[in-house]
Amino acid sequence: MANTPGMSRALPRQVEEMGVLAEIEVFDTGHLWCAKQPVEQGGPGPQHACNGASAPCGAPKDLNTFLAMVNAVPRGWIRSACCTRWARGP
């Protein structure tokens, strides 16, 4: 699944128009940075950030990384967390 910058700007607006709270799964600090851009430019954006860890090529599951991600969530957004267990090959 590809989430282009254009999609990241359009989807929160569409979700907001439907009266739904926008949420983003954050598996690295760059995901959160991209999610905040439309909001900082005055547009709608996610209001709920779920910080995830242990995804392939995502943030490692350690406390320092987790705290950095939590501290980067904008004030006023809902925060949650998850740690996934990805299936590994045979």
PyMOL Python script that loads the backbone (N, CA, C, O; Angstrom):
from pymol import cmd

cmd.read_pdbstr("""\
ATOM      1  N   MET A   1       0.846  -1.177   0.000  1.00  0.00           N
ATOM      2  CA  MET A   1       0.000   0.000   0.000  1.00  0.00           C
ATOM      3  C   MET A   1       0.888   1.236   0.000  1.00  0.00           C
ATOM      4  O   MET A   1       1.793   1.355   0.826  1.00  0.00           O
ATOM      5  N   ALA A   2       0.637   2.127  -0.899  1.00  0.00           N
ATOM      6  CA  ALA A   2       1.424   3.359  -0.983  1.00  0.00           C
ATOM      7  C   ALA A   2       0.608   4.522  -0.429  1.00  0.00           C
ATOM      8  O   ALA A   2      -0.559   4.700  -0.777  1.00  0.00           O
ATOM      9  N   ASN A   3       1.230   5.298   0.424  1.00  0.00           N
ATOM     10  CA  ASN A   3       0.618   6.511   0.940  1.00  0.00           C
ATOM     11  C   ASN A   3       1.470   7.683   0.480  1.00  0.00           C
ATOM     12  O   ASN A   3       2.460   8.034   1.122  1.00  0.00           O
ATOM     13  N   THR A   4       1.081   8.277  -0.626  1.00  0.00           N
ATOM     14  CA  THR A   4       1.831   9.397  -1.162  1.00  0.00           C
ATOM     15  C   THR A   4       1.552  10.648  -0.345  1.00  0.00           C
ATOM     16  O   THR A   4       0.563  10.685   0.388  1.00  0.00           O
ATOM     17  N   PRO A   5       2.398  11.683  -0.448  1.00  0.00           N
ATOM     18  CA  PRO A   5       2.099  12.931   0.251  1.00  0.00           C
ATOM     19  C   PRO A   5       0.729  13.501  -0.126  1.00  0.00           C
ATOM     20  O   PRO A   5       0.032  14.060   0.721  1.00  0.00           O
ATOM     21  N   GLY A   6       0.348  13.361  -1.384  1.00  0.00           N
ATOM     22  CA  GLY A   6      -0.971  13.845  -1.806  1.00  0.00           C
ATOM     23  C   GLY A   6      -2.098  13.107  -1.107  1.00  0.00           C
ATOM     24  O   GLY A   6      -3.085  13.714  -0.692  1.00  0.00           O
ATOM     25  N   MET A   7      -1.946  11.794  -0.978  1.00  0.00           N
ATOM     26  CA  MET A   7      -2.951  11.009  -0.261  1.00  0.00           C
ATOM     27  C   MET A   7      -2.991  11.396   1.212  1.00  0.00           C
ATOM     28  O   MET A   7      -4.059  11.448   1.821  1.00  0.00           O
ATOM     29  N   SER A   8      -1.821  11.667   1.777  1.00  0.00           N
ATOM     30  CA  SER A   8      -1.749  12.042   3.192  1.00  0.00           C
ATOM     31  C   SER A   8      -2.440  13.372   3.452  1.00  0.00           C
ATOM     32  O   SER A   8      -2.895  13.626   4.567  1.00  0.00           O
ATOM     33  N   ARG A   9      -2.522  14.222   2.433  1.00  0.00           N
ATOM     34  CA  ARG A   9      -3.240  15.488   2.582  1.00  0.00           C
ATOM     35  C   ARG A   9      -4.733  15.319   2.305  1.00  0.00           C
ATOM     36  O   ARG A   9      -5.556  15.955   2.963  1.00  0.00           O
ATOM     37  N   ALA A  10      -5.092  14.475   1.347  1.00  0.00           N
ATOM     38  CA  ALA A  10      -6.490  14.333   0.938  1.00  0.00           C
ATOM     39  C   ALA A  10      -7.310  13.465   1.891  1.00  0.00           C
ATOM     40  O   ALA A  10      -8.462  13.786   2.182  1.00  0.00           O
ATOM     41  N   LEU A  11      -6.739  12.391   2.370  1.00  0.00           N
ATOM     42  CA  LEU A  11      -7.514  11.462   3.193  1.00  0.00           C
ATOM     43  C   LEU A  11      -8.049  12.077   4.485  1.00  0.00           C
ATOM     44  O   LEU A  11      -9.218  11.855   4.801  1.00  0.00           O
ATOM     45  N   PRO A  12      -7.258  12.839   5.252  1.00  0.00           N
ATOM     46  CA  PRO A  12      -7.832  13.441   6.466  1.00  0.00           C
ATOM     47  C   PRO A  12      -9.015  14.360   6.162  1.00  0.00           C
ATOM     48  O   PRO A  12      -9.970  14.418   6.936  1.00  0.00           O
ATOM     49  N   ARG A  13      -8.957  15.064   5.058  1.00  0.00           N
ATOM     50  CA  ARG A  13     -10.069  15.954   4.687  1.00  0.00           C
ATOM     51  C   ARG A  13     -11.321  15.128   4.392  1.00  0.00           C
ATOM     52  O   ARG A  13     -12.415  15.475   4.838  1.00  0.00           O
ATOM     53  N   GLN A  14     -11.162  14.037   3.643  1.00  0.00           N
ATOM     54  CA  GLN A  14     -12.307  13.187   3.316  1.00  0.00           C
ATOM     55  C   GLN A  14     -12.889  12.546   4.575  1.00  0.00           C
ATOM     56  O   GLN A  14     -14.108  12.471   4.733  1.00  0.00           O
ATOM     57  N   VAL A  15     -12.026  12.091   5.457  1.00  0.00           N
ATOM     58  CA  VAL A  15     -12.484  11.468   6.695  1.00  0.00           C
ATOM     59  C   VAL A  15     -13.202  12.492   7.567  1.00  0.00           C
ATOM     60  O   VAL A  15     -14.248  12.191   8.143  1.00  0.00           O
ATOM     61  N   GLU A  16     -12.653  13.689   7.668  1.00  0.00           N
ATOM     62  CA  GLU A  16     -13.268  14.748   8.470  1.00  0.00           C
ATOM     63  C   GLU A  16     -14.650  15.103   7.934  1.00  0.00           C
ATOM     64  O   GLU A  16     -15.573  15.336   8.714  1.00  0.00           O
ATOM     65  N   GLU A  17     -14.802  15.148   6.603  1.00  0.00           N
ATOM     66  CA  GLU A  17     -16.100  15.454   6.003  1.00  0.00           C
ATOM     67  C   GLU A  17     -17.147  14.407   6.345  1.00  0.00           C
ATOM     68  O   GLU A  17     -18.340  14.713   6.369  1.00  0.00           O
ATOM     69  N   MET A  18     -16.720  13.170   6.612  1.00  0.00           N
ATOM     70  CA  MET A  18     -17.644  12.105   6.996  1.00  0.00           C
ATOM     71  C   MET A  18     -17.917  12.099   8.498  1.00  0.00           C
ATOM     72  O   MET A  18     -18.702  11.283   8.981  1.00  0.00           O
ATOM     73  N   GLY A  19     -17.276  12.999   9.239  1.00  0.00           N
ATOM     74  CA  GLY A  19     -17.485  13.075  10.676  1.00  0.00           C
ATOM     75  C   GLY A  19     -16.763  11.999  11.460  1.00  0.00           C
ATOM     76  O   GLY A  19     -17.179  11.639  12.562  1.00  0.00           O
ATOM     77  N   VAL A  20     -15.678  11.482  10.893  1.00  0.00           N
ATOM     78  CA  VAL A  20     -14.915  10.411  11.532  1.00  0.00           C
ATOM     79  C   VAL A  20     -13.596  10.979  12.061  1.00  0.00           C
ATOM     80  O   VAL A  20     -12.975  11.829  11.423  1.00  0.00           O
ATOM     81  N   LEU A  21     -13.183  10.504  13.216  1.00  0.00           N
ATOM     82  CA  LEU A  21     -11.904  10.913  13.788  1.00  0.00           C
ATOM     83  C   LEU A  21     -10.775  10.240  13.019  1.00  0.00           C
ATOM     84  O   LEU A  21     -10.708   9.012  12.961  1.00  0.00           O
ATOM     85  N   ALA A  22      -9.902  11.026  12.437  1.00  0.00           N
ATOM     86  CA  ALA A  22      -8.789  10.474  11.658  1.00  0.00           C
ATOM     87  C   ALA A  22      -7.731   9.901  12.588  1.00  0.00           C
ATOM     88  O   ALA A  22      -7.429  10.480  13.631  1.00  0.00           O
ATOM     89  N   GLU A  23      -7.170   8.756  12.202  1.00  0.00           N
ATOM     90  CA  GLU A  23      -6.146   8.076  12.984  1.00  0.00           C
ATOM     91  C   GLU A  23      -5.023   7.660  12.050  1.00  0.00           C
ATOM     92  O   GLU A  23      -5.260   7.335  10.886  1.00  0.00           O
ATOM     93  N   ILE A  24      -3.809   7.672  12.560  1.00  0.00           N
ATOM     94  CA  ILE A  24      -2.668   7.236  11.770  1.00  0.00           C
ATOM     95  C   ILE A  24      -1.864   6.228  12.572  1.00  0.00           C
ATOM     96  O   ILE A  24      -1.633   6.406  13.768  1.00  0.00           O
ATOM     97  N   GLU A  25      -1.442   5.173  11.900  1.00  0.00           N
ATOM     98  CA  GLU A  25      -0.528   4.208  12.496  1.00  0.00           C
ATOM     99  C   GLU A  25       0.883   4.736  12.254  1.00  0.00           C
ATOM    100  O   GLU A  25       1.275   4.955  11.107  1.00  0.00           O
ATOM    101  N   VAL A  26       1.628   4.937  13.297  1.00  0.00           N
ATOM    102  CA  VAL A  26       2.962   5.514  13.222  1.00  0.00           C
ATOM    103  C   VAL A  26       3.987   4.428  13.528  1.00  0.00           C
ATOM    104  O   VAL A  26       4.091   3.975  14.668  1.00  0.00           O
ATOM    105  N   PHE A  27       4.739   4.012  12.519  1.00  0.00           N
ATOM    106  CA  PHE A  27       5.742   2.979  12.725  1.00  0.00           C
ATOM    107  C   PHE A  27       7.161   3.530  12.670  1.00  0.00           C
ATOM    108  O   PHE A  27       8.126   2.773  12.772  1.00  0.00           O
ATOM    109  N   ASP A  28       7.289   4.830  12.511  1.00  0.00           N
ATOM    110  CA  ASP A  28       8.594   5.469  12.537  1.00  0.00           C
ATOM    111  C   ASP A  28       8.348   6.967  12.698  1.00  0.00           C
ATOM    112  O   ASP A  28       7.246   7.448  12.432  1.00  0.00           O
ATOM    113  N   THR A  29       9.356   7.696  13.127  1.00  0.00           N
ATOM    114  CA  THR A  29       9.172   9.129  13.352  1.00  0.00           C
ATOM    115  C   THR A  29       8.825   9.872  12.068  1.00  0.00           C
ATOM    116  O   THR A  29       8.142  10.895  12.116  1.00  0.00           O
ATOM    117  N   GLY A  30       9.280   9.379  10.929  1.00  0.00           N
ATOM    118  CA  GLY A  30       8.961  10.025   9.651  1.00  0.00           C
ATOM    119  C   GLY A  30       7.476   9.973   9.332  1.00  0.00           C
ATOM    120  O   GLY A  30       6.947  10.892   8.708  1.00  0.00           O
ATOM    121  N   HIS A  31       6.794   8.911   9.751  1.00  0.00           N
ATOM    122  CA  HIS A  31       5.347   8.825   9.519  1.00  0.00           C
ATOM    123  C   HIS A  31       4.628   9.949  10.251  1.00  0.00           C
ATOM    124  O   HIS A  31       3.719  10.573   9.704  1.00  0.00           O
ATOM    125  N   LEU A  32       5.034  10.203  11.478  1.00  0.00           N
ATOM    126  CA  LEU A  32       4.408  11.259  12.256  1.00  0.00           C
ATOM    127  C   LEU A  32       4.730  12.634  11.671  1.00  0.00           C
ATOM    128  O   LEU A  32       3.870  13.513  11.626  1.00  0.00           O
ATOM    129  N   TRP A  33       5.963  12.810  11.227  1.00  0.00           N
ATOM    130  CA  TRP A  33       6.355  14.082  10.611  1.00  0.00           C
ATOM    131  C   TRP A  33       5.456  14.373   9.406  1.00  0.00           C
ATOM    132  O   TRP A  33       4.978  15.496   9.244  1.00  0.00           O
ATOM    133  N   CYS A  34       5.227  13.364   8.563  1.00  0.00           N
ATOM    134  CA  CYS A  34       4.368  13.547   7.386  1.00  0.00           C
ATOM    135  C   CYS A  34       2.929  13.830   7.780  1.00  0.00           C
ATOM    136  O   CYS A  34       2.258  14.627   7.126  1.00  0.00           O
ATOM    137  N   ALA A  35       2.444  13.195   8.834  1.00  0.00           N
ATOM    138  CA  ALA A  35       1.057  13.390   9.277  1.00  0.00           C
ATOM    139  C   ALA A  35       0.842  14.793   9.828  1.00  0.00           C
ATOM    140  O   ALA A  35      -0.251  15.347   9.704  1.00  0.00           O
ATOM    141  N   LYS A  36       1.872  15.372  10.433  1.00  0.00           N
ATOM    142  CA  LYS A  36       1.725  16.704  11.024  1.00  0.00           C
ATOM    143  C   LYS A  36       1.764  17.818   9.988  1.00  0.00           C
ATOM    144  O   LYS A  36       1.267  18.912  10.259  1.00  0.00           O
ATOM    145  N   GLN A  37       2.331  17.582   8.820  1.00  0.00           N
ATOM    146  CA  GLN A  37       2.499  18.648   7.831  1.00  0.00           C
ATOM    147  C   GLN A  37       1.186  19.323   7.443  1.00  0.00           C
ATOM    148  O   GLN A  37       1.117  20.551   7.490  1.00  0.00           O
ATOM    149  N   PRO A  38       0.137  18.585   7.060  1.00  0.00           N
ATOM    150  CA  PRO A  38      -1.112  19.273   6.690  1.00  0.00           C
ATOM    151  C   PRO A  38      -1.692  20.085   7.844  1.00  0.00           C
ATOM    152  O   PRO A  38      -2.245  21.163   7.624  1.00  0.00           O
ATOM    153  N   VAL A  39      -1.573  19.582   9.065  1.00  0.00           N
ATOM    154  CA  VAL A  39      -2.099  20.279  10.232  1.00  0.00           C
ATOM    155  C   VAL A  39      -1.345  21.584  10.447  1.00  0.00           C
ATOM    156  O   VAL A  39      -1.951  22.623  10.711  1.00  0.00           O
ATOM    157  N   GLU A  40      -0.025  21.528  10.332  1.00  0.00           N
ATOM    158  CA  GLU A  40       0.788  22.734  10.521  1.00  0.00           C
ATOM    159  C   GLU A  40       0.548  23.768   9.428  1.00  0.00           C
ATOM    160  O   GLU A  40       0.845  24.949   9.609  1.00  0.00           O
ATOM    161  N   GLN A  41       0.006  23.320   8.284  1.00  0.00           N
ATOM    162  CA  GLN A  41      -0.309  24.233   7.184  1.00  0.00           C
ATOM    163  C   GLN A  41      -1.767  24.679   7.219  1.00  0.00           C
ATOM    164  O   GLN A  41      -2.259  25.285   6.267  1.00  0.00           O
ATOM    165  N   GLY A  42      -2.464  24.375   8.331  1.00  0.00           N
ATOM    166  CA  GLY A  42      -3.831  24.853   8.509  1.00  0.00           C
ATOM    167  C   GLY A  42      -4.912  23.914   8.020  1.00  0.00           C
ATOM    168  O   GLY A  42      -6.093  24.253   8.097  1.00  0.00           O
ATOM    169  N   GLY A  43      -4.554  22.758   7.524  1.00  0.00           N
ATOM    170  CA  GLY A  43      -5.552  21.817   7.036  1.00  0.00           C
ATOM    171  C   GLY A  43      -5.886  20.762   8.069  1.00  0.00           C
ATOM    172  O   GLY A  43      -5.299  20.734   9.151  1.00  0.00           O
ATOM    173  N   PRO A  44      -6.838  19.883   7.734  1.00  0.00           N
ATOM    174  CA  PRO A  44      -7.169  18.805   8.667  1.00  0.00           C
ATOM    175  C   PRO A  44      -6.072  17.750   8.662  1.00  0.00           C
ATOM    176  O   PRO A  44      -5.273  17.668   7.729  1.00  0.00           O
ATOM    177  N   GLY A  45      -6.049  16.982   9.667  1.00  0.00           N
ATOM    178  CA  GLY A  45      -5.085  15.897   9.755  1.00  0.00           C
ATOM    179  C   GLY A  45      -5.538  14.898  10.779  1.00  0.00           C
ATOM    180  O   GLY A  45      -6.593  15.073  11.389  1.00  0.00           O
ATOM    181  N   PRO A  46      -4.779  13.866  10.982  1.00  0.00           N
ATOM    182  CA  PRO A  46      -5.170  12.895  11.987  1.00  0.00           C
ATOM    183  C   PRO A  46      -5.212  13.537  13.359  1.00  0.00           C
ATOM    184  O   PRO A  46      -4.466  14.473  13.645  1.00  0.00           O
ATOM    185  N   GLN A  47      -6.077  13.032  14.189  1.00  0.00           N
ATOM    186  CA  GLN A  47      -6.157  13.523  15.564  1.00  0.00           C
ATOM    187  C   GLN A  47      -5.858  12.409  16.546  1.00  0.00           C
ATOM    188  O   GLN A  47      -5.936  12.606  17.758  1.00  0.00           O
ATOM    189  N   HIS A  48      -5.520  11.248  16.030  1.00  0.00           N
ATOM    190  CA  HIS A  48      -5.202  10.089  16.861  1.00  0.00           C
ATOM    191  C   HIS A  48      -3.964   9.425  16.259  1.00  0.00           C
ATOM    192  O   HIS A  48      -3.967   9.045  15.088  1.00  0.00           O
ATOM    193  N   ALA A  49      -2.925   9.289  17.049  1.00  0.00           N
ATOM    194  CA  ALA A  49      -1.696   8.646  16.584  1.00  0.00           C
ATOM    195  C   ALA A  49      -1.476   7.372  17.381  1.00  0.00           C
ATOM    196  O   ALA A  49      -1.363   7.410  18.607  1.00  0.00           O
ATOM    197  N   CYS A  50      -1.417   6.257  16.694  1.00  0.00           N
ATOM    198  CA  CYS A  50      -1.110   4.979  17.327  1.00  0.00           C
ATOM    199  C   CYS A  50       0.341   4.651  17.032  1.00  0.00           C
ATOM    200  O   CYS A  50       0.688   4.317  15.899  1.00  0.00           O
ATOM    201  N   ASN A  51       1.186   4.744  18.038  1.00  0.00           N
ATOM    202  CA  ASN A  51       2.607   4.463  17.873  1.00  0.00           C
ATOM    203  C   ASN A  51       2.835   2.965  17.909  1.00  0.00           C
ATOM    204  O   ASN A  51       2.531   2.298  18.899  1.00  0.00           O
ATOM    205  N   GLY A  52       3.371   2.449  16.823  1.00  0.00           N
ATOM    206  CA  GLY A  52       3.632   1.020  16.729  1.00  0.00           C
ATOM    207  C   GLY A  52       5.124   0.740  16.727  1.00  0.00           C
ATOM    208  O   GLY A  52       5.928   1.598  16.362  1.00  0.00           O
ATOM    209  N   ALA A  53       5.479  -0.440  17.129  1.00  0.00           N
ATOM    210  CA  ALA A  53       6.894  -0.823  17.146  1.00  0.00           C
ATOM    211  C   ALA A  53       7.038  -2.228  16.600  1.00  0.00           C
ATOM    212  O   ALA A  53       6.076  -2.995  16.550  1.00  0.00           O
ATOM    213  N   SER A  54       8.208  -2.543  16.206  1.00  0.00           N
ATOM    214  CA  SER A  54       8.669  -3.845  15.739  1.00  0.00           C
ATOM    215  C   SER A  54       8.213  -4.210  14.338  1.00  0.00           C
ATOM    216  O   SER A  54       8.337  -5.367  13.937  1.00  0.00           O
ATOM    217  N   ALA A  55       7.684  -3.246  13.578  1.00  0.00           N
ATOM    218  CA  ALA A  55       7.346  -3.523  12.180  1.00  0.00           C
ATOM    219  C   ALA A  55       8.640  -3.598  11.375  1.00  0.00           C
ATOM    220  O   ALA A  55       9.595  -2.882  11.676  1.00  0.00           O
ATOM    221  N   PRO A  56       8.683  -4.446  10.367  1.00  0.00           N
ATOM    222  CA  PRO A  56       9.896  -4.496   9.538  1.00  0.00           C
ATOM    223  C   PRO A  56      10.238  -3.108   8.987  1.00  0.00           C
ATOM    224  O   PRO A  56       9.372  -2.421   8.447  1.00  0.00           O
ATOM    225  N   CYS A  57      11.471  -2.710   9.121  1.00  0.00           N
ATOM    226  CA  CYS A  57      11.978  -1.411   8.652  1.00  0.00           C
ATOM    227  C   CYS A  57      11.351  -0.233   9.385  1.00  0.00           C
ATOM    228  O   CYS A  57      11.447   0.902   8.918  1.00  0.00           O
ATOM    229  N   GLY A  58      10.713  -0.480  10.522  1.00  0.00           N
ATOM    230  CA  GLY A  58      10.136   0.590  11.328  1.00  0.00           C
ATOM    231  C   GLY A  58      10.945   0.794  12.597  1.00  0.00           C
ATOM    232  O   GLY A  58      12.068   0.307  12.727  1.00  0.00           O
ATOM    233  N   ALA A  59      10.357   1.514  13.515  1.00  0.00           N
ATOM    234  CA  ALA A  59      11.030   1.808  14.772  1.00  0.00           C
ATOM    235  C   ALA A  59      11.273   0.535  15.568  1.00  0.00           C
ATOM    236  O   ALA A  59      10.417  -0.349  15.604  1.00  0.00           O
ATOM    237  N   PRO A  60      12.431   0.436  16.203  1.00  0.00           N
ATOM    238  CA  PRO A  60      12.685  -0.728  17.047  1.00  0.00           C
ATOM    239  C   PRO A  60      11.862  -0.649  18.330  1.00  0.00           C
ATOM    240  O   PRO A  60      11.411   0.431  18.713  1.00  0.00           O
ATOM    241  N   LYS A  61      11.670  -1.755  18.978  1.00  0.00           N
ATOM    242  CA  LYS A  61      10.874  -1.766  20.203  1.00  0.00           C
ATOM    243  C   LYS A  61      11.761  -1.543  21.426  1.00  0.00           C
ATOM    244  O   LYS A  61      12.026  -2.459  22.205  1.00  0.00           O
ATOM    245  N   ASP A  62      12.205  -0.306  21.566  1.00  0.00           N
ATOM    246  CA  ASP A  62      12.973   0.058  22.752  1.00  0.00           C
ATOM    247  C   ASP A  62      12.381   1.332  23.344  1.00  0.00           C
ATOM    248  O   ASP A  62      11.745   2.116  22.640  1.00  0.00           O
ATOM    249  N   LEU A  63      12.591   1.529  24.622  1.00  0.00           N
ATOM    250  CA  LEU A  63      11.950   2.617  25.341  1.00  0.00           C
ATOM    251  C   LEU A  63      12.333   3.998  24.813  1.00  0.00           C
ATOM    252  O   LEU A  63      11.467   4.865  24.699  1.00  0.00           O
ATOM    253  N   ASN A  64      13.601   4.226  24.490  1.00  0.00           N
ATOM    254  CA  ASN A  64      14.020   5.550  24.021  1.00  0.00           C
ATOM    255  C   ASN A  64      13.348   5.931  22.705  1.00  0.00           C
ATOM    256  O   ASN A  64      12.910   7.069  22.535  1.00  0.00           O
ATOM    257  N   THR A  65      13.265   4.981  21.776  1.00  0.00           N
ATOM    258  CA  THR A  65      12.604   5.257  20.501  1.00  0.00           C
ATOM    259  C   THR A  65      11.124   5.510  20.718  1.00  0.00           C
ATOM    260  O   THR A  65      10.555   6.438  20.143  1.00  0.00           O
ATOM    261  N   PHE A  66      10.502   4.682  21.548  1.00  0.00           N
ATOM    262  CA  PHE A  66       9.080   4.842  21.838  1.00  0.00           C
ATOM    263  C   PHE A  66       8.799   6.222  22.435  1.00  0.00           C
ATOM    264  O   PHE A  66       7.863   6.901  22.012  1.00  0.00           O
ATOM    265  N   LEU A  67       9.601   6.638  23.411  1.00  0.00           N
ATOM    266  CA  LEU A  67       9.392   7.953  24.023  1.00  0.00           C
ATOM    267  C   LEU A  67       9.592   9.090  23.032  1.00  0.00           C
ATOM    268  O   LEU A  67       8.877  10.091  23.083  1.00  0.00           O
ATOM    269  N   ALA A  68      10.564   8.945  22.125  1.00  0.00           N
ATOM    270  CA  ALA A  68      10.764   9.972  21.099  1.00  0.00           C
ATOM    271  C   ALA A  68       9.529  10.093  20.216  1.00  0.00           C
ATOM    272  O   ALA A  68       9.124  11.197  19.854  1.00  0.00           O
ATOM    273  N   MET A  69       8.929   8.951  19.870  1.00  0.00           N
ATOM    274  CA  MET A  69       7.732   8.974  19.033  1.00  0.00           C
ATOM    275  C   MET A  69       6.545   9.569  19.798  1.00  0.00           C
ATOM    276  O   MET A  69       5.798  10.378  19.247  1.00  0.00           O
ATOM    277  N   VAL A  70       6.369   9.176  21.054  1.00  0.00           N
ATOM    278  CA  VAL A  70       5.268   9.708  21.867  1.00  0.00           C
ATOM    279  C   VAL A  70       5.415  11.212  22.052  1.00  0.00           C
ATOM    280  O   VAL A  70       4.439  11.953  21.940  1.00  0.00           O
ATOM    281  N   ASN A  71       6.630  11.661  22.335  1.00  0.00           N
ATOM    282  CA  ASN A  71       6.859  13.092  22.558  1.00  0.00           C
ATOM    283  C   ASN A  71       6.677  13.925  21.295  1.00  0.00           C
ATOM    284  O   ASN A  71       6.493  15.139  21.383  1.00  0.00           O
ATOM    285  N   ALA A  72       6.724  13.299  20.127  1.00  0.00           N
ATOM    286  CA  ALA A  72       6.534  14.025  18.864  1.00  0.00           C
ATOM    287  C   ALA A  72       5.068  14.156  18.474  1.00  0.00           C
ATOM    288  O   ALA A  72       4.741  14.897  17.546  1.00  0.00           O
ATOM    289  N   VAL A  73       4.177  13.447  19.168  1.00  0.00           N
ATOM    290  CA  VAL A  73       2.749  13.566  18.870  1.00  0.00           C
ATOM    291  C   VAL A  73       2.269  14.943  19.325  1.00  0.00           C
ATOM    292  O   VAL A  73       2.524  15.335  20.464  1.00  0.00           O
ATOM    293  N   PRO A  74       1.580  15.682  18.457  1.00  0.00           N
ATOM    294  CA  PRO A  74       1.142  17.027  18.841  1.00  0.00           C
ATOM    295  C   PRO A  74       0.237  17.031  20.070  1.00  0.00           C
ATOM    296  O   PRO A  74      -0.550  16.109  20.282  1.00  0.00           O
ATOM    297  N   ARG A  75       0.359  18.060  20.853  1.00  0.00           N
ATOM    298  CA  ARG A  75      -0.501  18.249  22.028  1.00  0.00           C
ATOM    299  C   ARG A  75      -1.958  18.302  21.561  1.00  0.00           C
ATOM    300  O   ARG A  75      -2.280  18.985  20.588  1.00  0.00           O
ATOM    301  N   GLY A  76      -2.812  17.596  22.242  1.00  0.00           N
ATOM    302  CA  GLY A  76      -4.226  17.582  21.894  1.00  0.00           C
ATOM    303  C   GLY A  76      -4.648  16.367  21.080  1.00  0.00           C
ATOM    304  O   GLY A  76      -5.837  16.057  21.009  1.00  0.00           O
ATOM    305  N   TRP A  77      -3.703  15.681  20.471  1.00  0.00           N
ATOM    306  CA  TRP A  77      -4.033  14.456  19.739  1.00  0.00           C
ATOM    307  C   TRP A  77      -4.193  13.315  20.737  1.00  0.00           C
ATOM    308  O   TRP A  77      -3.569  13.324  21.798  1.00  0.00           O
ATOM    309  N   ILE A  78      -5.012  12.351  20.404  1.00  0.00           N
ATOM    310  CA  ILE A  78      -5.135  11.131  21.194  1.00  0.00           C
ATOM    311  C   ILE A  78      -3.920  10.261  20.886  1.00  0.00           C
ATOM    312  O   ILE A  78      -3.504  10.151  19.733  1.00  0.00           O
ATOM    313  N   ARG A  79      -3.362   9.654  21.909  1.00  0.00           N
ATOM    314  CA  ARG A  79      -2.191   8.793  21.730  1.00  0.00           C
ATOM    315  C   ARG A  79      -2.539   7.375  22.152  1.00  0.00           C
ATOM    316  O   ARG A  79      -3.249   7.163  23.135  1.00  0.00           O
ATOM    317  N   SER A  80      -2.045   6.433  21.417  1.00  0.00           N
ATOM    318  CA  SER A  80      -2.139   5.034  21.814  1.00  0.00           C
ATOM    319  C   SER A  80      -0.899   4.329  21.303  1.00  0.00           C
ATOM    320  O   SER A  80      -0.108   4.910  20.561  1.00  0.00           O
ATOM    321  N   ALA A  81      -0.732   3.086  21.698  1.00  0.00           N
ATOM    322  CA  ALA A  81       0.468   2.356  21.305  1.00  0.00           C
ATOM    323  C   ALA A  81       0.127   0.899  21.042  1.00  0.00           C
ATOM    324  O   ALA A  81      -0.841   0.356  21.576  1.00  0.00           O
ATOM    325  N   CYS A  82       0.945   0.287  20.208  1.00  0.00           N
ATOM    326  CA  CYS A  82       0.809  -1.142  19.951  1.00  0.00           C
ATOM    327  C   CYS A  82       2.186  -1.684  19.602  1.00  0.00           C
ATOM    328  O   CYS A  82       3.064  -0.946  19.155  1.00  0.00           O
ATOM    329  N   CYS A  83       2.356  -2.947  19.807  1.00  0.00           N
ATOM    330  CA  CYS A  83       3.586  -3.621  19.408  1.00  0.00           C
ATOM    331  C   CYS A  83       3.156  -4.846  18.629  1.00  0.00           C
ATOM    332  O   CYS A  83       2.480  -5.725  19.162  1.00  0.00           O
ATOM    333  N   THR A  84       3.538  -4.899  17.397  1.00  0.00           N
ATOM    334  CA  THR A  84       3.082  -5.968  16.537  1.00  0.00           C
ATOM    335  C   THR A  84       4.055  -7.138  16.530  1.00  0.00           C
ATOM    336  O   THR A  84       5.249  -6.978  16.783  1.00  0.00           O
ATOM    337  N   ARG A  85       3.538  -8.274  16.246  1.00  0.00           N
ATOM    338  CA  ARG A  85       4.387  -9.447  16.051  1.00  0.00           C
ATOM    339  C   ARG A  85       4.199  -9.864  14.603  1.00  0.00           C
ATOM    340  O   ARG A  85       3.167 -10.419  14.225  1.00  0.00           O
ATOM    341  N   TRP A  86       5.199  -9.591  13.817  1.00  0.00           N
ATOM    342  CA  TRP A  86       5.128  -9.884  12.381  1.00  0.00           C
ATOM    343  C   TRP A  86       5.543 -11.315  12.132  1.00  0.00           C
ATOM    344  O   TRP A  86       6.477 -11.826  12.751  1.00  0.00           O
ATOM    345  N   ALA A  87       4.845 -11.945  11.230  1.00  0.00           N
ATOM    346  CA  ALA A  87       5.207 -13.310  10.857  1.00  0.00           C
ATOM    347  C   ALA A  87       6.546 -13.290  10.145  1.00  0.00           C
ATOM    348  O   ALA A  87       6.780 -12.469   9.258  1.00  0.00           O
ATOM    349  N   ARG A  88       7.387 -14.166  10.527  1.00  0.00           N
ATOM    350  CA  ARG A  88       8.695 -14.283   9.876  1.00  0.00           C
ATOM    351  C   ARG A  88       8.632 -15.447   8.906  1.00  0.00           C
ATOM    352  O   ARG A  88       7.780 -16.327   9.032  1.00  0.00           O
ATOM    353  N   GLY A  89       9.505 -15.449   7.973  1.00  0.00           N
ATOM    354  CA  GLY A  89       9.559 -16.536   6.990  1.00  0.00           C
ATOM    355  C   GLY A  89       9.835 -17.884   7.645  1.00  0.00           C
ATOM    356  O   GLY A  89      10.083 -17.956   8.849  1.00  0.00           O
ATOM    357  N   PRO A  90       9.792 -18.942   6.856  1.00  0.00           N
ATOM    358  CA  PRO A  90      10.011 -20.282   7.416  1.00  0.00           C
ATOM    359  C   PRO A  90      11.358 -20.444   8.087  1.00  0.00           C
ATOM    360  O   PRO A  90      11.667 -21.521   8.598  1.00  0.00           O
TER     361      PRO A  90
END
""", "prot")
cmd.dss("prot")
cmd.show_as("cartoon", "prot")
cmd.util.cbc("prot")
cmd.orient("prot")
